[in-house]
Amino acid sequence: MKERADALLQLAQAQYLESLNPARDELLLRMERRAQDKGYPISDPEVGAFLHLTATLGRPKRLLEVGTNIGYGAIVLARAAGCAATVVTLEKSADLCAEATEFVRAAGLASRVQVTCADALEWLRTASGPWDYVYFDCMKEDYPSYLSAVLPHMPSGAQLVADNVLWKGHVANQTVPEGERIRVDALRAFNHTVVNGGAFDGVILPLGDGVAWAIKR
Ligand SMILES: C[S@@+](CC[C@H](N)C(=O)[O-])C[C@H]1O[C@@H](n2cnc3c(N)ncnc32)[C@H](O)[C@@H]1O
């Protein structure tokens, strides 16, 4: 049991870790600036670094990202997984799909990253995989449904990464704002399944807004 209130999160520690973010190339920095200007919720650089590391492990061949935005995560994943890998990434906004497609083209990854303009849950109901790396970064209340949809299509050894699983601290707090209740309940159920549900070996990392990382048994 953690006894100190600041055992995980301290301001100085968070600032220090932020200063350690690995260097990004001009394209990723341009995407970060674009996201900053427009208020787009792209993955944090430290989560990008984690995506890079995990997608390098085991050289996944078929990757799925749920939630594209402008394609930041998809580009990081495709680069890390290597030239034999393909990434399917799902985004419901036609405008964001167009923007992501343009960034993917600028990254020289048009042949390996498929930006798919669709509602994630609808698309997942008919998709067959197999997926050997899956990244959830979309509607938090739907993480349990995304998981139910992809689980049968993840072979043993496949990786699952999910962002924002601590949701601004609400997931760990006793008191939850009414407007966050559905998201928090869904994330608590999702985190429990990932860590203790029996299908995965998994952990919840206090990285960014909380990242779940699991390997299918
Ligand atoms: C947090 S952003 C994704 C960031 C991206 N993964 C990255 O690494 O930069 C989540 C995206 O999911 C999209 N989204 C929301 N609801 C969706 C749905 N039902 N189906 C598909 N995409 C959806 C949003 O438009 C938004 O662009």
The ligand as an ORCA input file, in Angstrom:
! r2SCAN-3c Opt
* xyz 0 1
  C      -7.188     11.064    -28.447
  S      -7.571     11.226    -30.123
  C      -6.470     10.080    -30.910
  C      -5.013     10.483    -30.867
  C      -4.105      9.554    -31.632
  N      -4.268      8.183    -31.205
  C      -2.666      9.936    -31.435
  O      -1.856      9.093    -31.044
  O      -2.324     11.096    -31.662
  C      -9.106     10.373    -30.255
  C      -9.745     10.459    -31.632
  O     -10.846      9.544    -31.677
  C     -11.811     10.085    -32.538
  N     -13.110      9.454    -32.250
  C     -14.016      9.787    -31.297
  N     -15.081      8.973    -31.345
  C     -14.840      8.078    -32.332
  C     -15.564      6.986    -32.860
  N     -16.765      6.642    -32.354
  N     -15.015      6.276    -33.859
  C     -13.809      6.632    -34.382
  N     -13.081      7.670    -33.931
  C     -13.580      8.395    -32.929
  C     -11.796     11.560    -32.233
  O     -12.312     12.307    -33.330
  C     -10.314     11.821    -31.974
  O      -9.680     12.328    -33.116
*
